[in-house]
Amino acid sequence: MEIFYYLVFGVLGLVVAALELSKNNKDRINTSSAFNSFKNNYLLVYSLMMAGDWLQGPYVYYLYSTYGFGKGDIGQLFIAGFGSSMLFGTIVGSLADKQGRKRACVTYCITYILSCITKHSPQYKVLMVGRVLGGIATSLLFSSFESWLVAEHNKRGFEQQWLSVTFSKAVFFGNGLVAIIAGLFGNLLVDTFSLGPVAPFDAAACFLAIGMAVILSSWTENYGDPSENKDLLTQFRGAAVAIASDEKIALLGAIQSLFEGSMYTFVFLWTPALSPNDEEIPHGFIFATFMLASMLGSSLASRLLSRSTPKVEGYMQIVFLVSGAALLLPILMTLFIAPSKVKGGGISFSGCFQLLGFCIFEACVGLFWPSIMKMRSQYIPEEARSTIMNFFRIPLNIFVCVVLYNVNAFPITVMFGMCSIFLFVASLLQRRLMMIVDKPKTNDWTPLEERNTEEDPLNI
C-alpha cells in the first residue's frame, strides 16, 4: 500500500502547484510595494512562530512516554494545557488590547521558549508547568498576532481587501509549507541525527528566539483600548456585552468553536481511525499529506477572497457541509465494510477511503482559517479584538478537555458522528450570519430619519 501514500501526496502536490501557477489577474489583488514589504515581514514572523509550534506537536506525546508516563498521566498533561489556555491564557491574551499587541507577541515567544525548556526535565511537576505555559502561549498565538496585524494594517491606511492576501498567504505558508518542513526537520533531528525526542523542542526555541528578535527590531506597538480607567474585569464585561448585543459576533464565536472543536477532536482520532488493528502506517508522511491538503484549501481561499463573489459568508456554508460529510466516512466504512480482525499489516481498504476523506477535511481546514480571519476582521470591534477572540476559545477549550477526559468512553464512530453534527450546525449558523449581513437596513427608521435630516438641514 506504500504506493497509495505516494500517489495521494503526489496528486495533491500537483493540484496545489497547478492552482498556484494558473492564477490570473482575477485571482490576484494589485497591491503597493509598501504593503508587500509589510506583508512579507509579517509572513516571516508568522512562519517562524508556526515553525516553533509545529516542531513540537508530533513529539509531545512521544517525549512524555519516553519519560515513563502512562496514557492517563499524559492525558492529564494535555488537559492541563487546554485548561491553562482557557483560564490563564484568556486573561493574558486579553491584556494585549490594553498593554499592547506587540508586547503580547513577545510574551508568546518568551512563554513558549520557557515551555520548551521544561521538556528537558523528566519531573512530572515541571512538565505540568510547561503545559500551563504552553496553554498561555497558544492563546497568545491565536489572538495577539492577528490583532496586531489587523490594527497595523488599518493604521497604515492599506485597503481592507488586502488583508485577505496576508491571511491566505499566512495559512498557506505557516499552516501548510512550514508544517511540512517542520515535520521533516523534526524527523531528521530525532531519527537521522539521533538527538532524542527533546531536540525538536530545542529547535523550536531557536526559531521562536529568532522571530522575537525580528518583532523587537521591526514591529511598532498598537493597542485596542488603551484607556487607563479600564481594568481587566471591565474589559471582560465590555467584550461580553459586545458578543451579546451583536448577533454577528455571537454567531462567529459559535461557528469558530464548533469547527475548531471538531478539528482538535480529529487530531486525536485520525490515528486510531486509520489503524484500528495496529496497522503500520507512516504517521509523519500522512501528517505531511494532511498539511499539503491544507495548503490546497488555503490556495482555493486566496482565489475566493480576491473576488467580490462569492462572498465569504456564502461559500463557508458549503465548506462546513463538505467537512461534516468527510468526517462521516469512518461511520459509513463501519456500516458497509466488515472490519478486519487481522492485527498488524498495512493500511486496510476502508482505511484508504478514510484517508481520502480526511484529506478533504484538511482542505476544508485550509479554507477555514483565512476565511474566519477575514470575517473576524470585519465584525469584531478593534478596541476589544484580542479579548473577544480569547472569549471564543473558552467553549472550545472546555469541549476539548471534555473530549480528552472521555476519549475512551465512547466508540470512535460516535466521536466522529458528534463532530459531523457540530459541523452541520456550523453550516446552519453560517447561513444565519449570511442572512443578517445581507439583510437590508431600510427598515431601520432611526438612521433613515438621520439621513433625511442630513439631506435637509432646515427640516428640524
Summary of the structure (lengths in Angstrom):
residues: 460
radius of gyration: 22.7
end to end distance: 79.7
largest distance: 86.8
contacts: 1561
relative contact order: 0.14
helix: 79%
strand: 0%
